[in-house]
Amino acid sequence: MSADIGLIGLAVMGQNLILNMADHGFTVCAYNRTVSKVDHFLANEAKGKSIIGAHSIVDLVSKLKRPRKVMLLVKAGKPVDYIIDELLPHLEKGDIIIDGGNSHFPDTNRRYEELEKKGILFVGSGVSGGEDGARLGPSLMPGGSPAAWPEIKDIFQSISAKADGEPCCDWVGPAGAGHYVKMVHNGIEYGDMQLICEAYDIMKRVGRFSDKEIGDVFAKWNNGVLDSFLVEITRDILRFNDVDGKPLVEKIMDKAGQKGTGKWTAINALDLGMPVTLIGEAVFSRCLSALKDDRVRASKVLTGPTIPADLIKDKEQFVNDLEQALYASKIISYCQGFMLIREAAKTYGWELNFPSIALMWRGGCIIRSVFLGEITKAYRSNPALENLLFDDFFKNAVVKAQSGWRKTIALTTTYGIPTPAFSTALAFYDGYRSERLPANLLQAQRDYFGAHTFRVLPECASANLPLGEDIHTNWTGHGGDVSSSTYQA
């Protein structure tokens, strides 16, 4: 029997993707470096399905239809390179290697370029949705060698999640574009999770809600504009009790872990000079949570406001305001994420399909939500849309949410509840809508101490302040006239 595709890596994601492919009529050849896993898989979960096994790389390649398609679901980094090196001697021009792991996009760029020179087509594909997504329909974000797409399109779109009948999978762009989009997806996921955690904290500490009451609020929100996977699972978590009848969530250490994809997004945003502030704050919030021992000591010596037990008189209005704050902040997070993707496309020379990116995130993935349907509509209506806030739907939604958003942040600031994600989202919104910011003074400071120069406003141009030129002023009267070089981040 010849297989349509081979898959290397039989951890949870690999096994479930193979079963998903088999369910959709494809024959899959499974391989794992520990070959006993192959035999166990074939004898159990894969029994009776169109799945065959291989006990070596040579065996795997020999069982594949041409052009051969091999998907890797292994740990990112050197393991990917090791397996590619093992595969190469047994492949021929036009064969396809697909990396479905969480690889950093610069690594995908490098592999793409190296393999293109050898005539091998390379695809770096984001895969999101976890165990259930892999089995029942993930979000897939493939990018790399364009010639590979017609060969893998049927498999990828068949096994992907569907939103309004459309597959949550389309071609993203060249080189590392697929893994780049997955990286930004994960960064947005960091932001969404932090916003939800802040909403939970506000209800618990300011509103004195029980976990069940907070779970009920999230259940209500999941039937409205905030309908999403993360709100849904938060509802379930808050309603889950341990064997003693107490909420399990309250027994969990408040130290967050991270695998690095949010950090990659924040670093790339800094590299490209894009103000992706909410994802950055979400990453730093996890870092702050990790300082548990420091925080315990600080809680005993640093004081703050006392929150009255009966502070919230109108709980319904309090919850409504909080819902608006969460909704508006979430909009800002996605605005920033798509700003970053747009800038990356310019910087790296990628032609990206923005409506398809939004559609890919509609279903199957961790950040899937009803909300993303409006992003798809916005980019289909205007593929060159500079910012989601310029789309009528999102502009009107944020304007409508402003009152509750501002009241919520004012309340948390007054009573000492940290809301870094909510607060930075509002600060970005207010900064973005400001025709003038105090950067004029900042630039004057830079020129004063470092001769970094400045430019003048068009209406203020004159003979000694020419328009469009980098100007240095001798602010003290005893400085020199030599200016420093200028550059943009």
N, C-alpha and C positions, 0 to 999 in steps of 0.2 A: 504494500500500500504506500503511495506517495502522499506526502503531507503538503498542505497549502502554505503552512508557515511553521517554523520551529520556534520554541520558546525556551530560553535558558534561565533557570532560577525558579525553584519550586517552593518558595515561601508562600505565605498566605495570598499575596497579590498575584503571584505567578500562577498558582494553582487555579484561583478563581477566574482569571482571564482565560486560561486554557478551557475551563469548563464552559465559560460564556461563549467562546469561539465555537466549541463543539455543538452547543445548543443551537447555534445559528447556521449549522450545516457545513462547517469547515473542518477539515482534518488537520490535527495539530500533532507535531512531534515534540515531546517533552524531554528535556535534558537537565540534569543537575550534576555538579561536580561530585557530590556524594551520591553515587549511582543507586545506593539502596533506597533513596527517597523516590527515585523514578519507579522502581519496582513496587514500592509500597503504594504510590499514587495510582499506578495502573491496576493494582489488585483491589483497590478500595474506591476512592471517589471517582476515578476515571473508568471504572469497569463498565463495559457495555457501550461506551461512547466512542466516537470517531477520534480516538486519541491513541497514538503509538508512542513508544519510548525509544530512547537512544542511550547507549552506555559510553559513548565517547563523542568528541566533536566530529571526528571522521564519520562515525555512524550517523550522527544527526544530519550532517550535510548531505550524505548519500541518500537520505530518505526524503529530500525536499524537491518539489517541482521547481523548474526554472522559470523566471529568474528566482533564485533562492531568496527567501525572506526569513531572517532570523531576528527575533525580538529578545532583548536582554532585560531581565528584571532582577538586577543584582545591586548590591550596595554601590552608591556613587563613589567616584574617585578612581583609584588604581585598579580595583577589581574589573571595572569596565574596560580599561586599557588592556589588562591581562587577557580577557576573553576575546577582545578584538584581535589581539596578536595571535591567539590560538586559532581563530577562525580564518584569518587571511590566507594562509597557505592552501586552503581547501576551497576557496571561493574564486569566482571568475568575474570578469567585467560585466557590470549590469546587475550583479547580485546586491541585495539590500540588507543592511544591518540597522536595526531599530533599537535605540536606547530608551527604554520606558521608565528608567529610574529618575530620582530627583537630582540629576546632574546640574552643576553650575554652568550657566550658558557659555562662559568663556571656554570651558572644557569641550563643550559641544561644538563651538566654533572651530577649535583646534582639530578635533576629530573629523569634522566635516571637510576641512581643507586637506588634511592628510589623506583621507580616503578617496576624495575626489581625484587626487593625483594618481591614484592606483586604479581608478575606474570603478570603484565600489561606491554605491549610493548609500548615503548615511542619513538617517532620520533621528532627531532627538524629539521625543514626544512626552509632553506632560501627561500624567495619568492621575486623575483625582477622583475621589469618592470612597476611598478606603476599601475595606473587605467587601461590604455589600455592593458598593459601586462596581468593583471589578467583576463580581459575580452576576449582577443584574443589569448593569449598564453604567459605565463610568463616563466622565467627561474626558475627552482625549484632545490634546493640543499638539498635533504633529507639525514639525518644521524641519528643514534641511534641504536635501537634494530634490528639486521639483520633479525630476523624472521618476522619483519613487512613488509619488502620490497616486498616479493612476493604477499602480500595481497593488497598493495596500488600501486604497479608498474603500472598496467594497467590504473588506474585513473590518476596518476601523469604524465605518459608519453603521455597519450592521450591529456590532456589539455595543455601541455607545448608547448612552441614555438618550431619550427623545423628549423634546419640549414642543408641544403643539404639533406633534407629528414630524418635527425636523430633528435630525441627528445632532447631538451636542458634540460634534466633531467636524472640523473642516481644516483645510490647509492654512497654516498660520503665515509662513513665510520662509525665507532661506536660512541656511546656517543654523545658528542657535536660537532662532526666533521662537520655536515651540517651547523650549525650556525656559526662555526668557518670560514668556507669557505665563507659564506655570509658576515661575518665581514670583511674579507680581500677584498672581492669584493667591499664593501662600502669604504674601505680605498683607494683602487685603484681609485674608483670613485672620491674621494676627490682630488687625485693627477691629474687625467685627467681634472677635472674642473678647478683646479688651473693653469695647463699648458695652457689651452685654454684661460683663463682670462689674463694670462701674454702675450700671443700672441696678443690678442685684444689690450691690453695696449700699447704694442710695436708699433703696426700699428698706433694707435691713436696718441701717444705722439711723437714718433720718425718719423714715416712716414707721419703724419698729414692727415691720411685717414679719410674720412667721415664714418659714420656708414653703409651707403649703400655700400660703397666700401669694407669695412671690411666684410660685409655680402656676397658680391660677391666672395671675396677671400675664405671664408669658404665654399661657394657653390662649387667652383672649387676643393678645397681640399677634399670635400665629394665624389668626383668622382675618387679619387686616393687612395693612400696608407692609408690616414687618414679617409677613409669612415667609419663613425660610428654614432651612435645615438646622442652622445653629440655634435659632429661637426654639424650634421644636425639641431638640435634644436637651436644651436648658430646662424646658418645662418638665421633661421626663426625669432629669437629674434631681431637680428640686422636690419632686414627688417621691423619690426613691428613699425608703427607710432601711436602716441596718436591721439586723435580727432583734435588736432591743427596742425597735420601734422609733428610734431617733434618726433624723436625716443624716444619711451617710456623708453628704457633702460637707457637713460641719465638722467631720472627723478627719478631713484631709488636710495635710500640711499646706500652708499657704506659700509654697515655693514653686514657681512655675519653671518648667523645663522648656528647652527649645533646641531645634536641630540645625538652625542656621539660615533657613530660607528667608525669614523675615529680615534678618540682619543683612543678608545679601541684597535684598530690595532697598533697604535704607542706605547702604553703602553706595549702591549704584545710583540712587537718587542724588546723593551728594556729588558723585562723580559727574553727573549730567547737569548739576545745578538746578534740580527741580525740587520745589518745596513739598515733599511728600511727608508732611509733618505728623500725620496721624499714625502711619505705620511706624515711623521713628519712635514716637511716644509709646506705642504698643510694645516695641522691642525693649525700650528702656524700662518700661513698667515690669516686664519679666525680670530684667536685671535687678531692679529694686526689690522685687519680691524675694530674690535669692539671698538678699542680705538679712536673713531672718534673725540671726543673733544680734546684729547691730540694731535692728528695729525693736527687738525686745528691750534692749538697754535704753534706746532712745525714748521708748514709750514711758519709761519711768522717770525721765529727767526733762523731757521737752513737753511743754504744756500747750493746750489749744482750747478752743471754745467748748463749752458744755452744751450738749444737745438736749433741750427740754423733752421730757417724755411725751408731752401732749403738743408738740410743735405743729404737727399736721392736723388741721381742723377739718379740711375737706379732702379726704383720701382719693375720691374720684378725680378731682381736679389735679391733685398731685400726680396721680398715675397718668393722666392725659398729658400733662406737661412733660413728664418724663418720656412718654412715648414719642412726642414731637422732638424732644432733644435727641433721642436715639435715632429716629428716622432721618433728621437733618444731618446729624453727624455721620451716619452711614452714607448718605448722598455725597458728603464731602470726601469721604474715604475713597469712594469709587471715582469721583472727579479727579482726585490726585493720582489714583492708580492709572487711569486712562491718559492723564497728562504725561505721566512717566513713559508709558508705552509709546505715545505719540512722539515724544522727544527721542526715545531710543530708535524709533523707525528712521527719524531724520539723521541721527548720529551714525547709525550703523548701516544706513542705506538699504533698509528693508521696506518692501512693499507689504503692508499689513492690512488685513481685512477686519476692520473694527466691528462691523455688525456681526460677523461670524464669531469674533472673540467673545462678545457679550452673549451670543447664543450658546456658545460652548459652555458657558458658566450657568446657563439656565437650569440645567439638570445634571444629576450624576455626581457633581462635585460638592465640596464642603461648603462653599459660599453660595450654593444654589438658592435662588429666591425668586418670588414673583417679580420683585423689584427690577431684576435684570431684563425682563421683557421690555420694560420702558427704555432701557439703555439700547437694546437691539433696535427698537423703533426709532430712537433718536438718531442713531448712526445710519440706519437705512434711509431715513429722510434726508440726512445731510452727512455723507461719508467724510466730508472735510471739517466736521464740527470741531472747533478749537477747544471747547470746554463744555462739559455736560451742563454747567450752569447757564449756558447760553441757549439751551433747549427750553422751550416754554414749560414742559412738564416739570422739569427739575427746578427751574427758576421759581415757578409758582409754588411748588412743594416746600422749598426752603423758606420762601417769604412767609407762607402760611404758618410754618413751624417756628418762626423766630420768637414769638412771644413765650411759648412754653420752653423753648431751648434756653433763652436768656434767663428766665425765672429759675429754671433748674440749676443752672451754673451759678447764679447769684446765691441761691440757697446753699449749695454745697460749699461755696467759697466762704460764706458767712459762718458756717458751722464746721469748717475744717475737714471736709470729706475730700480726699484727693480724687480728682476727675481729669487726669492728664489728657485722655483721648477726647472726651467731650469738649474740654476747654480749648485744646489746640485746633479742633475742628472749627469752633466759632471764631477763634483768632485768625485762622486762615481765611474764613469767609469775610470777616471784617477787613482784613488786609487786602484781599483780592478785589473787593468792591471800592477800595479807597483810591481816588484819582491821584492823591499825593500821599506819600509816606515820608517819614523823617530820615530817609536815606540821604537826603541832601546834606543834612548836618553830619551824618556818618562819613560821607565822601569828603566833606570839608576837613573833618578830623584826620582822615587818612592822608589827605594832602598836606595838612599842617605838620604831622610828625614824620611822614615818610615820603613826601613829595610824590604821592601816587596819582596825582592829577584829578581833574573833574571835567565835566562838560556842562554847558549852560543850557537853560531852557530856551526854546526858540524865540519867545517874546522878550527875552532878556539879552539877546545877542547884541554886541556892539563892536567897535573897532578893537578895544582891548580884551573883549570876551567873544572871540569869533565862534560862530555856530559850527558844530560838528567836529571841533578840534579838542584834543586832550590838553588841558590848561593847568599850569602850576602857578600858584601865587606865593609870593614871599610874605607870609602872614606876620612874621615877627619884625621885619625890617632889617634883620641881620642874617637871614638865611640866604642860600644860594639860589640860582635860577635853573639848576640842573634837576630834571624830574626823573622819577623812577619809571621803569617800564610798566605798562598796563596789561592786564589780562583778565579774562572772565572765567569764573568757575564753570 
